[in-house]
């Protein structure tokens, strides 16, 4: 018997799915930037993540943003940019995978609420 999934959980699955898939795509798109733009964009993302992490509910999301911003900034450095780009690719794939899992849970939750 299917239990009805609470609306709060469905909303959480949906936002995590959108954030994971979009974040993964954006992270993989940012890996090939030149030094100055990568540095600027990376610092902006890291500062946004720091601002997000100050609230209690979104601490993990903020830390992920800070890490993504720092990786973006480092990826523009020619010597270690290749390693950072590889880490960004793996992280982007992981974020997309987590987003897809949350998307499946979102649709299962929606299906459980049908009458």
N, C-alpha and C positions, 0 to 999 in steps of 0.2 A: 504494500500500500504506500502510495506516495504521500509524504507529509508536505504540507504547504510551507514553502520557504518564506520567511519574513521579508517584507518589502525592504527593510534596511539592508539585508544581505544582498538582495538582488541589485539594489543601487550600488552597493560596494563592489560587487562583481563587475557591473557595467563600467564604472569609472576606472577600476583597475585594468579592465580589458582595453579600454580606449587609451589609457596612459601607457600601458605596456607596449601595445602595437605601435602607437605613434612615437613614443620615446625611442623604441628600437630603430624605427626607420630614420628618425632624425639623428640619432647617434651614429648610425652607419653613414649617413649623408655628410656629417661634419668631419669625418676622419681624414679627408683629403684636402683640407684647407691649408693655405700658406701661413707663414709664421705670424704676421701681424694680425690678420683677421681671426686666425685661430686663437691667438692670445686674447683679443678683445671679446670675442664671443664666449670663450671659455671662462673668462673672469665674470662676465655678465651672468652666465648660467650658474657659476659657483656662488655668486652673491645672492641670486634668486633662491638657490637651494638653501643657503644659510638662513635667509628670511623665512622660508617655509619650515625649516627644521626647528625654529624657535617655538612653534606651537606644539603642544603635547601630542595631538592626534597624528600629525604628519611628520614626525621626527625621522622615520625611516625614508620616506619619500624625499625629504630635504637632504638627507645624507647621500642618497642616490644621485640627486641633482648636483651636489657639491662634487662628488666623484666624477660624474660625467663632465662637469665643467673643467675640472683639473686635467682630465684626460684630453679634452679638446684643446686646452691651452698647450699641453705638452706635445700633442700630435703635430703641431706646426714646427717643432724643433727638428732640423734635418737629421741629426745623429740618432736620437731616440724616438723620432716620429714614427718609424716603422713598427717598433714594439708597441707604442701607444695605439697606433692604428689597428694593429692585430687585436689588442685587448678591447678596443672599441667595437670591432667587428664581432668578437665573441660575446661581448656584453649586449650588443644590439640584437643578436640572434637569441640570446637568453631572454631579453625583455619581450621580444616578439612571442617566444614560446610561452612565457608566463601570461602574456596578454591573451593568447589563444585559449589557454586553459581556463582563464577567467571568463572568456567569452562563451565557452561551452557551459560553464557553471551558470552564467547569466541566462542562457537560453533554457537550461534545465529548470532553473528557478521560475522563469516565466511560464514554462509548460506546467509546472506544478500548481500554479495559481489559476489555471483555467478551470472553468466549472463545467 
